[in-house]
Structure formats: C-alpha cells, structure tokens
C-alpha cells in the first residue's frame, strides 16, 4: 500500500468512527426512531452523501459497531498463546481488550460506544431482531477461531457449541452492564469474565 493510499484509508476509518460515535450519542439522547441520517451527518460535520458512502442507513451504523467490537475481540484472541484452551484464552483476551492500560482513553471511548449500542438494541426489539443475521455471522466467526485454536475442523460441533454459549453469555452480560449503574471498563470486564468463567467451570443451579 502506498503512503497516499494509507492516508486515505486512515481518513476513511476516522470518518467512519466519528459517524458511529455521533449516531450512538444521538440515539442515546433522543432515541433511535427520532434520529435522522441528516442529524448524524451534521453532528459528525460531514455531508449526507459522505454518510451514505460509509453506511446505507442509520440501522447499519449499530450493526457496524457490533462487527467492529467482534473484530477487536478476535484480534485480541489471536494474540493469545496457541497452547491455551479456548475459554482460558478468551478470558485473557477480554482482560487484554478491556482493562489493559495501553490506549486507555480509546478504551473508555470504546466502552461508552458499546454501552450506547447495547441500549439501542435493548430499547428497540425490532432492531434487535434485524441484527439476527449479523449476530449469526459473528458467532460463526468466533466458532472458526475456536476451531483453529483447538485444531478441529470447522465442521466440528464442539467449537460451534462453545461459541454459541459464549455469544449468548456476552449478550446477557452486555445487557446487564449497559443497564447497571457501573459503566466502567472494570465493571464490564468483571461481568463478561464471570459469564465466561461460569461456562468454563459449568453451570449447575
């Protein structure tokens, strides 16, 4: 990639992040239904045309954020030693992703965006239903990652089951955190780590 192309990609990424942040803040403040694409573009100080170069609709902004978070988590998971078991690696990846002091300000911004996105989904059941297909894709990406780590074929049921249970645990944990009074990174990590730990050691109630 040339230097010019690299600059274009960074600028494109910056505008995309600012559009997501603007949209989630507006959704949080005035509601998803009452927020327009033009308002999002104005808040991010770009044109409506620029918005549509990045997203086909305001709904796509929420889904894109979910995709971004999963991509970051998978990257953190890939950086764990290959000999670690799946749940051990996932808990360590969550720790590295959420509570590492590196780029702390950026992590706070990510956590705030996660909270706002979850609240949009919690308060808009129809939107949450529309997210089903994307959620299946993210769950399958996690299953493939687990399969590679466990040296199992993608068709094996075990990594698929592990990923499905983790994905459900993430959803329950994120909803609980978003609705709680503690919106800190440590609070989010504690909830998600506890959820994965419960899966790792078995749930018997």
One Martini backbone bead per residue (centre of mass of N, CA, C, O) as a GRO file, in nm:
protein
  205
    1UNK     BB    1   0.095   0.037   0.024
    2UNK     BB    2   0.068   0.351  -0.014
    3UNK     BB    3   0.079   0.647   0.145
    4UNK     BB    4  -0.180   0.763   0.020
    5UNK     BB    5  -0.360   0.516   0.073
    6UNK     BB    6  -0.317   0.515   0.379
    7UNK     BB    7  -0.444   0.794   0.432
    8UNK     BB    8  -0.723   0.727   0.319
    9UNK     BB    9  -0.788   0.496   0.518
   10UNK     BB   10  -0.763   0.664   0.779
   11UNK     BB   11  -0.980   0.870   0.705
   12UNK     BB   12  -1.209   0.670   0.668
   13UNK     BB   13  -1.194   0.558   0.958
   14UNK     BB   14  -1.245   0.823   1.106
   15UNK     BB   15  -1.524   0.890   0.989
   16UNK     BB   16  -1.662   0.631   1.077
   17UNK     BB   17  -1.623   0.669   1.383
   18UNK     BB   18  -1.772   0.947   1.398
   19UNK     BB   19  -2.045   0.842   1.301
   20UNK     BB   20  -2.092   0.636   1.522
   21UNK     BB   21  -2.069   0.828   1.762
   22UNK     BB   22  -2.293   1.024   1.677
   23UNK     BB   23  -2.523   0.822   1.660
   24UNK     BB   24  -2.515   0.705   1.952
   25UNK     BB   25  -2.563   0.976   2.094
   26UNK     BB   26  -2.836   1.036   1.964
   27UNK     BB   27  -2.983   0.780   2.047
   28UNK     BB   28  -2.947   0.832   2.353
   29UNK     BB   29  -3.085   1.123   2.364
   30UNK     BB   30  -3.351   1.082   2.129
   31UNK     BB   31  -3.354   0.829   1.979
   32UNK     BB   32  -3.375   0.632   1.707
   33UNK     BB   33  -3.643   0.728   1.562
   34UNK     BB   34  -3.556   1.056   1.604
   35UNK     BB   35  -3.318   0.994   1.413
   36UNK     BB   36  -3.127   1.125   1.155
   37UNK     BB   37  -2.904   1.126   0.907
   38UNK     BB   38  -2.858   1.432   0.904
   39UNK     BB   39  -2.783   1.459   1.204
   40UNK     BB   40  -2.537   1.280   1.194
   41UNK     BB   41  -2.380   1.437   0.981
   42UNK     BB   42  -2.377   1.709   1.131
   43UNK     BB   43  -2.230   1.610   1.389
   44UNK     BB   44  -1.977   1.502   1.203
   45UNK     BB   45  -1.925   1.708   0.970
   46UNK     BB   46  -2.094   1.595   0.720
   47UNK     BB   47  -2.233   1.463   0.461
   48UNK     BB   48  -2.481   1.265   0.350
   49UNK     BB   49  -2.308   1.132   0.133
   50UNK     BB   50  -2.085   1.037   0.325
   51UNK     BB   51  -2.254   0.856   0.493
   52UNK     BB   52  -2.338   0.665   0.242
   53UNK     BB   53  -2.044   0.562   0.195
   54UNK     BB   54  -2.060   0.394   0.479
   55UNK     BB   55  -2.390   0.390   0.502
   56UNK     BB   56  -2.718   0.296   0.419
   57UNK     BB   57  -2.797   0.337   0.734
   58UNK     BB   58  -2.867   0.374   1.067
   59UNK     BB   59  -2.877   0.073   1.129
   60UNK     BB   60  -2.586   0.003   1.023
   61UNK     BB   61  -2.430   0.137   1.252
   62UNK     BB   62  -2.489  -0.064   1.478
   63UNK     BB   63  -2.384  -0.318   1.331
   64UNK     BB   64  -2.097  -0.214   1.279
   65UNK     BB   65  -2.017  -0.198   1.574
   66UNK     BB   66  -2.043  -0.498   1.636
   67UNK     BB   67  -1.826  -0.584   1.433
   68UNK     BB   68  -1.588  -0.426   1.554
   69UNK     BB   69  -1.582  -0.564   1.831
   70UNK     BB   70  -1.534  -0.852   1.730
   71UNK     BB   71  -1.267  -0.792   1.583
   72UNK     BB   72  -1.111  -0.705   1.837
   73UNK     BB   73  -1.146  -0.969   1.994
   74UNK     BB   74  -1.013  -1.158   1.784
   75UNK     BB   75  -0.740  -1.021   1.792
   76UNK     BB   76  -0.687  -1.076   2.094
   77UNK     BB   77  -0.711  -1.387   2.065
   78UNK     BB   78  -0.473  -1.425   1.855
   79UNK     BB   79  -0.251  -1.322   2.079
   80UNK     BB   80  -0.268  -1.578   2.207
   81UNK     BB   81  -0.157  -1.861   2.296
   82UNK     BB   82  -0.195  -2.163   2.133
   83UNK     BB   83  -0.209  -2.354   2.406
   84UNK     BB   84  -0.467  -2.240   2.486
   85UNK     BB   85  -0.760  -2.260   2.592
   86UNK     BB   86  -1.042  -2.120   2.497
   87UNK     BB   87  -1.147  -1.988   2.769
   88UNK     BB   88  -0.876  -1.885   2.864
   89UNK     BB   89  -0.820  -1.703   2.617
   90UNK     BB   90  -1.080  -1.533   2.634
   91UNK     BB   91  -1.033  -1.410   2.916
   92UNK     BB   92  -0.761  -1.278   2.840
   93UNK     BB   93  -0.868  -1.107   2.604
   94UNK     BB   94  -1.064  -0.940   2.772
   95UNK     BB   95  -0.848  -0.817   2.950
   96UNK     BB   96  -0.676  -0.689   2.725
   97UNK     BB   97  -0.916  -0.524   2.597
   98UNK     BB   98  -1.032  -0.373   2.878
   99UNK     BB   99  -0.771  -0.337   3.115
  100UNK     BB  100  -0.560  -0.225   2.962
  101UNK     BB  101  -0.357   0.071   2.972
  102UNK     BB  102  -0.352   0.083   2.681
  103UNK     BB  103  -0.525   0.319   2.542
  104UNK     BB  104  -0.744   0.420   2.754
  105UNK     BB  105  -0.918   0.635   2.612
  106UNK     BB  106  -1.012   0.450   2.382
  107UNK     BB  107  -1.150   0.242   2.570
  108UNK     BB  108  -1.360   0.431   2.687
  109UNK     BB  109  -1.494   0.493   2.416
  110UNK     BB  110  -1.571   0.202   2.351
  111UNK     BB  111  -1.747   0.151   2.601
  112UNK     BB  112  -1.951   0.377   2.544
  113UNK     BB  113  -2.040   0.263   2.270
  114UNK     BB  114  -2.139  -0.008   2.370
  115UNK     BB  115  -2.357   0.095   2.559
  116UNK     BB  116  -2.525   0.249   2.349
  117UNK     BB  117  -2.577   0.009   2.158
  118UNK     BB  118  -2.725  -0.172   2.362
  119UNK     BB  119  -2.957   0.028   2.424
  120UNK     BB  120  -3.072   0.026   2.143
  121UNK     BB  121  -3.139  -0.280   2.141
  122UNK     BB  122  -3.311  -0.296   2.401
  123UNK     BB  123  -3.521  -0.052   2.299
  124UNK     BB  124  -3.523  -0.227   2.003
  125UNK     BB  125  -3.656  -0.515   1.908
  126UNK     BB  126  -3.654  -0.492   1.597
  127UNK     BB  127  -3.353  -0.436   1.571
  128UNK     BB  128  -3.260  -0.696   1.707
  129UNK     BB  129  -3.384  -0.883   1.493
  130UNK     BB  130  -3.217  -0.766   1.250
  131UNK     BB  131  -2.937  -0.872   1.391
  132UNK     BB  132  -2.931  -1.181   1.350
  133UNK     BB  133  -2.751  -1.233   1.103
  134UNK     BB  134  -2.500  -1.091   1.215
  135UNK     BB  135  -2.477  -1.268   1.470
  136UNK     BB  136  -2.422  -1.531   1.323
  137UNK     BB  137  -2.157  -1.441   1.191
  138UNK     BB  138  -2.005  -1.382   1.459
  139UNK     BB  139  -2.035  -1.665   1.578
  140UNK     BB  140  -1.885  -1.812   1.345
  141UNK     BB  141  -1.616  -1.665   1.381
  142UNK     BB  142  -1.567  -1.773   1.667
  143UNK     BB  143  -1.577  -2.075   1.591
  144UNK     BB  144  -1.332  -2.070   1.400
  145UNK     BB  145  -1.132  -1.979   1.610
  146UNK     BB  146  -1.170  -2.222   1.800
  147UNK     BB  147  -1.094  -2.441   1.595
  148UNK     BB  148  -0.803  -2.353   1.547
  149UNK     BB  149  -0.711  -2.370   1.844
  150UNK     BB  150  -0.816  -2.688   1.864
  151UNK     BB  151  -0.769  -2.841   1.598
  152UNK     BB  152  -1.046  -2.819   1.433
  153UNK     BB  153  -1.292  -2.851   1.240
  154UNK     BB  154  -1.548  -2.648   1.130
  155UNK     BB  155  -1.761  -2.900   1.161
  156UNK     BB  156  -1.738  -2.907   1.448
  157UNK     BB  157  -1.945  -2.887   1.728
  158UNK     BB  158  -1.783  -2.774   1.972
  159UNK     BB  159  -1.705  -2.480   1.880
  160UNK     BB  160  -1.998  -2.402   1.821
  161UNK     BB  161  -2.103  -2.436   2.110
  162UNK     BB  162  -1.904  -2.246   2.250
  163UNK     BB  163  -1.979  -1.991   2.086
  164UNK     BB  164  -2.283  -1.984   2.151
  165UNK     BB  165  -2.253  -1.956   2.460
  166UNK     BB  166  -2.078  -1.701   2.455
  167UNK     BB  167  -2.272  -1.519   2.301
  168UNK     BB  168  -2.495  -1.532   2.510
  169UNK     BB  169  -2.325  -1.426   2.747
  170UNK     BB  170  -2.261  -1.152   2.623
  171UNK     BB  171  -2.549  -1.048   2.598
  172UNK     BB  172  -2.624  -1.063   2.897
  173UNK     BB  173  -2.384  -0.897   3.005
  174UNK     BB  174  -2.425  -0.634   2.839
  175UNK     BB  175  -2.709  -0.571   2.937
  176UNK     BB  176  -2.642  -0.555   3.237
  177UNK     BB  177  -2.430  -0.327   3.213
  178UNK     BB  178  -2.598  -0.107   3.059
  179UNK     BB  179  -2.820  -0.106   3.314
  180UNK     BB  180  -2.621  -0.019   3.504
  181UNK     BB  181  -2.421   0.197   3.714
  182UNK     BB  182  -2.162   0.047   3.598
  183UNK     BB  183  -1.955   0.181   3.317
  184UNK     BB  184  -1.699   0.041   3.344
  185UNK     BB  185  -1.445  -0.155   3.240
  186UNK     BB  186  -1.431  -0.329   3.494
  187UNK     BB  187  -1.730  -0.401   3.500
  188UNK     BB  188  -1.737  -0.541   3.226
  189UNK     BB  189  -1.520  -0.752   3.278
  190UNK     BB  190  -1.647  -0.891   3.525
  191UNK     BB  191  -1.900  -0.990   3.381
  192UNK     BB  192  -1.773  -1.145   3.138
  193UNK     BB  193  -1.581  -1.324   3.297
  194UNK     BB  194  -1.803  -1.460   3.468
  195UNK     BB  195  -1.956  -1.584   3.230
  196UNK     BB  196  -1.720  -1.757   3.116
  197UNK     BB  197  -1.654  -1.906   3.379
  198UNK     BB  198  -1.926  -2.052   3.399
  199UNK     BB  199  -1.875  -2.215   3.141
  200UNK     BB  200  -1.600  -2.344   3.213
  201UNK     BB  201  -1.720  -2.480   3.501
  202UNK     BB  202  -2.014  -2.478   3.504
  203UNK     BB  203  -2.370  -2.498   3.525
  204UNK     BB  204  -2.534  -2.533   3.861
  205UNK     BB  205  -2.884  -2.461   3.981
   0.00000   0.00000   0.00000
